[in-house]
Amino acid sequence: MADITAILTATQSADAGARQAAEEQLKNAQESNLAGFLTGLASELANEQKPPEVRRLAGLILKNALDARDETRKADLQQKWLAVDAGTRAAIKQQVWNTLGSNTPEIRHTGAQAVAKIAGAEIPAKQWPDLVTGLQSNVANTGAPAGLRQATLEALGYICEEIDSDHLSEGEVNAMLTAIFSGMRKEEPDVEVRLAATVALSNAMYFAEQNFERQHERDHIMQVTCECTVCPDVRVRQAAYEVLVGVAENYYDKLAPYITAIFNLTTKATKEDEEAVALQAIEFWSAVCEEEVAIQEELEEGGSNPPVYHKFVEQALGQLVPMLLETLTKQDEDQVEDGDDAWNVAMAGGTCLGLVATCVRDPVVDAVMPFITANISNQTEWRAREAATFAFGSILEGPDGDKLAPVASQALPFLLAATKDANSHVRDTTAWTIGRVFEFVGAASPPVVTPANLNEILTALVAALQDKPFVAGKACWALQRLAVSCCGEDDSHPMRAALAPYFQGTVQALLVASERGDAEFGLRMEAYESLNEIIRASTAEAAAVVQHLIPVVMQKLGATLDAIAQPGASAEQKEKLGETQGLLCGTLQTIVQDVFVRRGGAKRARRAVRRPDHGDAPPRSRRSREHRARGGDAVRGRPGVRLRRVLREVRGRAVPVHRRRVEEPRGVRGVQRHRRRRRRYLPRVRR
C-alpha cells in the first residue's frame, strides 16, 4: 500500500473525490492483502512521530477490521484475522500493545479499544495466553506511568465486553479482578486510574460469579465498591453505583449483609449528590425491584428449587417511598418537548416508584396517598401538583384494582378538571394518569368509567386534543386506553352502547389532531392508534360512519404518494411521509377488517395478540399491531383491487418508526449503557 499517512489524511478531506478515492484504496488494500493492511495500520498507530488524528484514525480502522454490528459478519472478520500468519499477528499485537503507554491520551484510548477487539478474536480461540498476565503486570507496577495503568484498565473493561466468562480460566479471572481492585483502592493517587478500574469492574461483574460465592472475596468487592461511592470525583461515584446496580442484577441473593449500608449510601446520594450519581443510586433500587418481581413470579409458578427472596423493598418501604416521592418534585422545567431519550432524577424516581408498586402491591397505596392528598391541590406550586399526580399514576399498576377503584373514582373528576390546569406539565401528567386509570382500574369493580360519567370524560379528553402536542398525545393515548380497557370484548358490553353517540365526534377530533400543523410523528401515531381502538370498540350502528372513513383515508394516502413523487421532496420529507403512510395503512386495515366482520355477519372478535402498550415500552420501541386486510372487495364500492395496489406500493416505500427493530444490548455487561428498557410511557416533564 502506498503512503498510508497520506491516504488516511485524504479520507478526511473536504474534497469528495479525494475522500472517495482514499476510501477505495483502503478497501482494496484490505481485500487484497489483509496482513499487510493491518500491519500498516498498526505501524501508523504506534508511530509517535505521526499526527495524532491520523494515528487515531488508523487505530479505529484496525479495530473495525475485526468488528461488525452483525454477529455473523463479526465472526467472519475474526476468522480472517486468525487466518493471518501467527508471526504477523504477534507483531501487530505488540505494536498495538505499545500504544497503551503512549503520551497522547486519545491514542491510549484507541489502543485499548484495538487490544480488546483483538482479544475478542483470540481469547475464545485460546490465543494470546499471556494477555491477562501482561495486563495485570501493567496495573500492579506502581512505578509505571499513570496513563499506562489507566489505559490497561480501560482495555480490561473493553475485553470483558468482548468475551464470555467461560473463555477465561478461574486463574485468569482472578488475575483480572486483582488488577481491577488494585486500581480501585482508595489509596490510588490517580483518579483517572481509579475511574478506569471502577468502570472495568462494572463490565467484569459477570465474570465474578465464583468470587461472589466466597464470603471474604465478596466482602472485599463490596468494600472497595462502597469506598468508591464516596470518592471526591463524581465520575468515580457514578461508576461505583453502576457496579452496585450490576451486583443487584447478578448477585441479588448475596446482598443481605450489605443492604443496610447500601440503603444509607443511596439515600444520601439521591438527596445530596449530583444528578448523574443520584440517577444510578435510584437505579439500584429499580434493579432490586425488578429482581424481586421476577422472583415473585418464579415462586408463584412453583418448583423444587425456589429462589432466595429477601423482600428488601417490602422491608424498606417506609423509608424508600419518601425518598422517591422527594425526587418527583425535581422536575426539569426546560425539558424539550420531544425528548424521548432524556432521563432525569424525577423521571427515574417515578419509574422506580412504579416498580415498587408492582413489587409490594397494596401496601404502597397507604404509603403514597398522604403525599398525594397533601400536594395535589397545591395552587401555589405547580411542581407539587404535578408530582402528586405523577405519584398517583405510578402506583396504579400492582395494587389490587378493586381496592384502588374507590380512590380512582373519587380522583377522576379532579383529574378531568386538571386537564385545564394553567401549567402544561400538570396537564401532560394528568392526561397520562387518566390513561393509566383506564388501563389498570377501568375494569375494576365497582367500575370507574360508567355511562353516567362518560360525557364528562370524553369532553375533557377531546378538548385536550387541542392542547400542546405533547399533551394532546397523552390525551390520544388516554382515549385509546378507554376504548381498550373499559369497553369489553363484546358488542353487548354496556360501555360500547354508551360510547356510540360520541363515536363520530371523537373520530373527527382525532383526525383533526393528526392533521395539526405542529403535529410531529409522535402525535400522529397516537391519534391514529387511538382511532383504531375507537373503531374496534364501535357498535354495529356505527358501521356507516366507519365505511365513510375509507375514502378519507384513501385520499390521505394518495396525497402522501403524490408528495413523495414530487421532484423537490427531500429525504427527510420522504421519511416523514413514509411514516404517515404506515399509520394510514394500519388504520385502513382496521377499517376493512371491521367492515368485513360486520358485513359477513361473523361474531366480532378482537385480535388475541395486541401490540405492547405504552405502559410497557418507550414510544420508539413500540411495534404496531400486525394486521391483514381480509375481504377488501366486500367493502361497498368494491375498492379491494385499488386498496391492495395502494397497500403494496406504500409497504414498499414506508417502514414506520414503530415497526423498526430496536437493538438490544449484547449480554449482561452492556445493560448499563442501554438501560432504559423499563421506561414507562411517561409525561413529557419526565422525558
N, C-alpha and C positions, 0 to 999 in steps of 0.2 A: 504494500500500500504506500502511496506517495506520502508527502509530509503530512502526518496526521494532525499536527498542530494547526496547519492552515485549513485542513478540511473541517476540523471541529469548529474553528473560528467562523468558517463560511456558513456553517449550519445556523448561526445566529445572525446572519447578515440580513439587512433590511431589503436587499435585492432578492426578490422571489426566485429569479432564475439561478442566481448563485447558490441560494439556500437549497433549492431542489436538486441541483447538480451535486452538491456536497452530500446530501442525504442519500442520493442514489449511489454515490461512491461507497459510502459506509455500508449500505445494504448489500452491494455486490461483494465487498470485501468479506462480510460476514458469511455470505452464502458460498463463496468460492474457497475461502481459507480461514476457517473459524479459529484455528490455533493461532495463526499469525495476527488475525484481527484482535483477539483477546490479549495477546502478548503486547501488541502496540498500545492498546488502551491501558493496560496495567502499567506499562513503562511511562506513559504520559501522566497517569495519576500519581505515580511515585516520584516524578521528577520535580524537585523543589525549585528548579530554575524556570519552569514554565508558568504562564499566567494562571492564577488560582481558578478563574472562571472556566478556563479550558480544562484544567485538571479535574475540576468537579464534574464537568460535562462528560469527560472520559470515564470517570467512575460510575456515573449514572447509566451510561450506555452499557458498560460492562455488567453492572448489576442487572439491568433489564434483559441482557442476553441470557440470563438464567431464570427469568421470572415472567409470568403472564397471569392475567386475571383468570383465564380459563385453566382449570386444573389439568386437563388433558394436554393442552399446549405447554403448560409449565413442565409437566413430566417429560415431554418430548425434548424441551430445551435442556433439562437436566441430564437426560441421557446423552445428548450431543456433547455436553461438557465432559461427562465421564468417558466418552469415547476418545477424547483428546489424549495424546501421549502423556503418561504419568509424569515424565520429566518436565514437559512443558507446563502441565498443571501445577507442579511444585514450584516452578519459577514464578508463575503468575501469582500463586498464593503468597509467596514470600514478598513480592513487591506490594501486593495489597496489604499484607500484614504490616509492613513497614510504615504504611501511611497512618496507622493508629498513633504513631509518635510524631506526626507532622507538626510543624509550628503553626499551621493555619487551622483554626477550629473547623471551618467548613470542610476541609479536606479530611480531617479526622472523622467527622460525622459521615461523610460519603464512604470513607474506607470501612467504617463499622458496618454500614449497610452492605457493602460488597462482600465483606467477610461472612456476614450472615447468609447471604444468598449462596455463596459457595458452600458454606457449611450445610445449608438446606439440601444441597445436591449430594454432598459427600458423606455426611454422617449416617444417613439411612443406608448407604452402600458400604458402610464400615471403612470408609476412607478418612484421612486426616486424623489419625488416632491420637496425636499429641496436641490437638487443638485446645481442649478444655484445660489440660495441664498448663499450656502456654498462657491461656487467658488468666488462670489463677495466679501464675507466677508474676504476670504484669501487675495485677492488683495488689498482691502481697508485698511487692517491692516498694516499701515506703520511701525509698530514696529515688524512685523513678519520677519523672515529671508528672505533675497532676493531670496534664492533658492526656498523657498516655493512659493513665489509670482510668480516667473518665471515659475515654473512647473505648477502652477494653470492656468496661461495664456496659456501655451502650451496645456494643457488639453482642455481649452476652444476652441482653434483653431481646435484641432482634433475633438471635439464634433460637431463643425459646418460642418465638412466634413461627419459626420455620419448620420445626421438627416436633415429633411426638415424644412423650416421656419414655416410651419403650425403645427409643432409638439410642438411649444412653444407659450405661450400666449404673448400678447404685453408687459405685465409687465415683463415677463422673458427675452424677447429680450432686453428691456430697461436696465434691470439689467446686462445682459451680456455685452452690449455695454458700460455701465457705467464703468464696471470693466476694459474693454479694454482701454477706453480713459484715465482712471486713470493711467494705466501703460505706455501709450504713451506720457504723458506730458513731455515737455522739462525740467520741474523741477525734473523729476525722476532721482535719482542719480545713479541707477544701469543700465548699458547699456544692460545687458542680459534681464532684466525685460522689458526694452523699446523695445528690439528686439522681444521678445516673444509676446508682446502686438500688435506690428505692423503686425507681421505675422498673428496673430489671427484675426485682422481686415480684412486682405485680404481674409481670409476664411469666415468671417462673413458678407461680403459685401452683399450677397444675402438676409440676414436677415433684412437689414436696410431699406427696402422699405418705410415703414411708416415714419421712421425718416428723410428720404430724402424729404418727402413731406412737412415737417415743416422747414421753412427757418432758424430759429435760430439753430435748431439741425443740419441742413445741413451745415450751416456756421461753426459750431463748428467742425464737422467731417473734413471738408476741411482744416480748420486752423491747427488742430492738425496734419493732414497728411502732409501738406506742411511744417510744422515745422520739421517734421521727415526727410524730403528730404535734410535738411542741417545739420543733426546730424553729429558729428565728426566720428562716427562709420560707415564704409562703408556698413556693413550688414543692418543696420537700414535704410540707404538711399535707398539701393536696395529694401528692403521690402516696403518702403513708395511709391516708384514708382510703385511697383506691385499693391498697393492699388489704385493708380490713374488709372492704366490700368483697374482695376475692376470697377471703377466709370465710365470710358468711355464706358465700355461694358454694364453696367446695368442701368446707370442713365445719358445717353447722353443728354437727354432733359433738365437736370438741370445744365449743365456745363457752360452755357454762362457767369455768373458773375465771374467765376474763370479762364476762358480760357487764358486771357492775362497773369496772374501770372503764370499759369502752363506753358505757352509757354516760358516765361523767364527762369523758372526753368529747363525745359527740354533742352533748348538751351545751357545753361551753363553746365549742366551735360553731354550732348553729346560731348561738346568741351573740357571740362576740367577734368571731373571726371574719376574714374576708369572704366574699361570696363564693369564690372558687373552692375554698375549703369547706364552707358551710354546705355547699351542694353535695360534696362527697360524704359529709357526715350524715346528711339526711338519706343519701343513697344507701348507706349501710343498713339503716332501718327498713328501707324499702326492700332490700335484698333479704333481710331476715323475714319480713312479712311474706314474701314470695316463697321462701323455703318452707315456712310453716303452713301456708295454704296448700302447697304441694304435698306436704306430709299428711295433712288432714285428709286430703283426697285419697292418699295411699292407705291410710288407716281405715277409711270408710269402705274401701274395696276389700279389706281383709287380707290375710296372708299369714304364712307360717313364721315370717321373719319381719315383724313390724319395725319401722324406723324409730330412731330416738326422737322424742318430741319434748322439747324443754318448755314450751309455752312462754317464751321470752316476751312476746308482745302483750299477751294477756297479763302477765305479772307486772309489766312496766306501764300498763295503760294509764294509770293515774298520773304519771309523770311525763309519759311520751306524748299524750294528746295535747296538754297545754303547750308543750314546746312546739308542736306542729301548728297549732292554732295561731301562735305568735308569728310564725313565718308567713301566714296568709295575709298579714297587713303590710308586708314588704313588697307591694306591687311595684312594677316598673311603669310609671305613668307615661313614659315616652316610647313604650314598646311599639314597634312598627306594626301596622295593621295586618300584614300578611306574613308575619314572622313565624312560620311553621317550625323553623329549626331553632328558635330561641329557647333558652332554658334559664330560669332564674329561681331564687330561693322560694318565692311564693308558689310558683308552679310545682317545684319539687316537693314542697311541704304539702300542697293539696293532693298531689299524686300519692304521696306516702300515706296521707290520712285516708284516702280511698282504699289503699291496700290494707291499712289497719282495720277498716270497717269490714272488708272481705274476710279478714283473718279472725277477728274476735266476734263479729256479727252483732247481736243485740246489745251487749254492754256498751258499745261505742255510742249509742244514741244518748244514753243518760250522761255520758262524759262530755258530749259536744253540745247538747241542747242549751245549757246555760250560756255558753258563748254566743250562740245564735240569737237567743232571746235578748241578751244584753246589747247586741250590736246591730241587729237587722233594721231597727227603727231609728238609728242614729242619723239625725238630719243635718248635723254639722260636719260630719266627716265621711266622705264617700268611701274611703278605704275600709272603714268599719262595716258599712253596709255591704260592700262587695265581698269582703272576707267572710262575713256571716252567711251570705247567700251561697258562696262557693263551698263553705263547710257543709251546708245542708245538702247541696248537690253531691258532694263527695261521699257522704255516708249512706247514700240510698242503695248502693249495691253491697249486699252482705246481710244486713239485718232482715228479719222476717218481714215480708211485705205487709201482712195483715197487721202486724204491730205498728208499722210505720203509717198505715193508711189513715188513721185518725189525725195524726200530726200533719201528713201531707194534705189532707182535705182542708184542715184549718189554715195551712200555709198557702194553698193555691190561690185564693182570692188576693192575698197580699202580693204574691209573686206576679200575678197578672197586672196588678196596679203598678208594680215596679218596672214593668216594661216601658213605662213612660218616665222613668227617673231622669233627673236632669243630667246625670253623668253617664256617658256612653259605656264606660267599663261596667257599671252596675247593670245597665240594660243588657249588655252582652252576656254577662254571667247569669243574669236572671233567665234569659231565653234558654241558655244551656241547661240550667237547673230544671226548668219546666219540662224540657225534653227528657231529662233523667227521671223526673217524677212519673211521666207516662211510661217510660221504659221499664222501671223496676217496681212501681207501685200501681201502675194503671189497671192491672187486672186483679188487684187485691180485693179483699172483702172486709168491710163494705167498699164498693168501687169509689175511686177518687173522681173519675170522669163519669158523668151521668148525662142523660138528655137534658136535665134541668140546667146544668152549668155549661153545656156545650157552646151556646151562643156567646157567653162571656169569654170562653177560651178562644174561640175562633176569631172573635172581634179583636182581641188583643194581639194574637199572633199574626193575623193578616195585616193589621196596622203596622206591626214591627217589620214587615217585609219592605216597607218604605224607609226604614231607618238606614244607618250607615251600613255599608256592605258586610262588615264582619258581624254586625248584629242581625242583619237580615238572613245571613247564612245560618245562624243558630236558630232563628225562627223557622226557617225551612226545615231544619232537622227536627225541631220540636213537632212540627206538623207531621213529619214522616213517622216519628215515634208514636204520635197519637193514632195514626192510621194502623200501624203495625201492632201496637201493644193493647189498644183499647177497643178495637172493633172486631175482635174474634176472627175465627177461621171460616165462618159460615154466613151465608146471606141472611139467615134468620136472626143473627145477633141484633139485639135492640139498638146498639150504637150505630150500626150501619144504616138503619132506617132513620135514626136521629140525624145522621150526617148528610143524608140525601138532599134536604133543602139547601144546604150550604155548598153542595158539590160544585156547581157551575161557577159560583163566585170565587171559591177557593182556587179552582183550576185557573181561572182568569188571572187572579192575583199572582199565582206562581209563574205563569207565562210572562206577565209584566215584569216580575222581579228578574227573570232570566234574561230579559232584554234591556235591563238598565244600562245606561251609558257607562256607569262606573263599576259594572259587574265584571269581576275577573273570573277565571275559570272555577275557583272555589265556590263562589256564589251560584254560578250557573249549574254546577254539578249538584249542589244541594237542592236547588229549585227543581231540576229535572228528576232527581231521585225521589224527592218528596211528591212530585206529580205522579210518578209511577206508583207509589204506595197508595196515594189517594184514589187512583184509578182502580187498583186492586181491591180497595175497600168499598167501592161503589156498589150500588144495588142494580137490579135489572132495569129499574126505572130510568137510570142514568145512561143506558146504552146508546140512546140517540146522541147525547152530548159527547160521549166517548167517540162515537163514529165521526162526528163532526171535527174531532181533533186531527183526524188523518190528513185532510188536505192542509191544515195549518202546519203540521209537522213536515209534510212533504214540501211545502213551499219554503220552509226554513232550510231544509236540506238542499233544495235546488239553489237557493241563494248562496249557500256556502260553496257549492260546486262551481257556480259561476264566479264567485270571488276568487277561488283558488286558481281558476283558469285565466285570470287577468294577468297580462304580461308584467305589470309592475308590482305584483304581490311579492313581498319579502319572505324569506324563510321563516321568520318569526310569525308573520301574519298567517302563513300557511299552517304552521304548527297549531296556532290558536284555533284556526278554522277546523283543522282536523280533530282537535279535542271536542269542539262543539258538535261536529258530525257524530262522534262516538256517543255523545249524550243523546242526540236526536234519534240515533238508531236504537238505543236502548228504550227510549220512550215509544218509538214506533212499534217495536216488537211487543212491548207491554200492551199497547192498544190492540194490535192484531190478535194477540193471544186472548185478551179479554173479550173481544167481539166474537172470536171463533167459539169460545166456550159458551157464550150466551146463545149465539145463533144455532150452534149444534145441539143445544138443549142438554149439554153434558153438565154433570154436577160440578159446581165451581170448587176448585181446589187450589190452594196455594202451593207454590213450589216448596218442597221439603227442605231444599238447601238454599239458604239465603247468603248473600254476601255478608262478610263480617261488618257489624255496625260500628258507629263512631266511638262507641264506648270501648272497643277492643283494639283499635289500631289508629295510628296517625293518618290524617287525610291523604297524604301522598302514597301511603302503602295500601290503601283500600282497593279492592277489586270489585268491579261491578258484577251484578248477577249475570250468569250465563243464560241468555235467552235463545230460544229457537222459534222463529216465526212459523206457525203451522196454519195451513188452510188460508193463505192470503187471498185466494180467489173467492173465498166465501164472503169477503167484505163487500158491502154494497158498492156497485160500480165496477166490480171485478178489477181492482188495481193490482192484483197479485203479480202479474208479469212485470209491470213497471217497478213495483216495490222491490222485487228480488233483484232487478237490474241495479237500482239505486243502492241497495244494501251491498251488493258485490263491489260496486265502484267505491263506495265510502270505506268499506273494510279494507280495500286495497290501499287506501290513502292514509287512513287515520288510525293511530294507536293512542287512545286516550291515556292520560297520565295515570288514571286509576286502574288501568289494565296492565301497566308495565310492571315487569318483575322488579322487586326490591331486593337488592343484595343483602344477605345476612352476613354477619361477621363469621370469620372462619375459626371455629373452635372456641374453647372457653377463654383462651388468652386474648382474643380480640374483643371481648364483650365490653370492656371499659370504654374503648373509643367509640363504640357504636351503640352504647346502652341508651336507648330511648324507646326500647321495644314496649315498655309498659305505659307509654304516654296515652292518656285518655284524650278524647275529643274535648278539648278544654276551651274555656273562654279566651278571648283574644288577649286580655291583660296577662294571661298566664303564658302566652306563647313568646 
